[in-house]
Amino acid sequence: MRIFFVVNAHSANGETGRRWAEIHAQGMRCLGEINCAFTEHPMDAVRLTRWALRGGYNCIVAVGGDGTLSEVVNGFFDENGPVAPDACLAVLPRGTGCDFRKTLGWTLKLNEAFERIRLAKTVLVDVGLLECVDREGKPHSRYFMNECSFGISGDIVKRANETTKALGGKASFMLASFRAFTRYADREVEICMDGGTAERWPVTALTVANGAYFGGGMKVAPDANIMDGLFNVTIWSGYGLSDFVWKNRSIYSGAHTRFDKTHQYTCKELTARSKQEVLIDCDGEQPGRLPCSIRMLPQAIRLCV
């Protein structure tokens, strides 16, 4: 394989950049020569990934957190579809949350990540496509590997990304969640799944999950499978600050799915709209707001596992 590393030096609160010489040396011992480039601004990993794929590299390694991974995934596609259909994606998890790797049972150990790349065992995994309205009201689309959600989750991600994550992924999201719940009220959202009858829901949050975890370790969709061609949809209604305080542990264990105010479904496509402002979270970023359409692309990327 021709391997190219797309590196977010700011990931893990800057530790990736500070330790890059050590990480690079360890990678060379396992893989030989390593070609890489550092992201310079938000969404730069999209550009670097497309450049590498068009230049003949057939394995792109996302070095960073879930946001970096999401950008690299978007780089695998352009306006014409897949840039290099036979290329594979690998992950060297280096973020504050790194929720995607939890679905696959990966640790943060560098030697394990480099060994996955060296062995080059791959599987075809599903990818989601979000189409929504951006912050300026313009049409926006984004691919995602892990999850897309809206409601209070969009507000939480916006708050978390505006503050330091020096406390780590879980603590940062806990603090942002607490602040969001003190001001949030359910939004009235019209939801349609797989072309069925549209229904109105009071939504605290709705998650369209490909992976099982998000939000710094929350096990939102315990049954999610990145290879089954289906989204796992979780809808929370009527959740408030007291629920967040007293039921918080259940969201991290996956036990929240048993609560009366939690509803679960599976689908391949979901559309949503609301007369109120409803912010969207997509793989830990806040790209826009409703209305939106979220569509499953089965077996869209080859992943090193």
Summary of the structure (lengths in Angstrom):
residues: 305
radius of gyration: 18.6
end to end distance: 15.0
largest distance: 56.4
contacts: 1050
relative contact order: 0.17
helix: 30%
strand: 36%
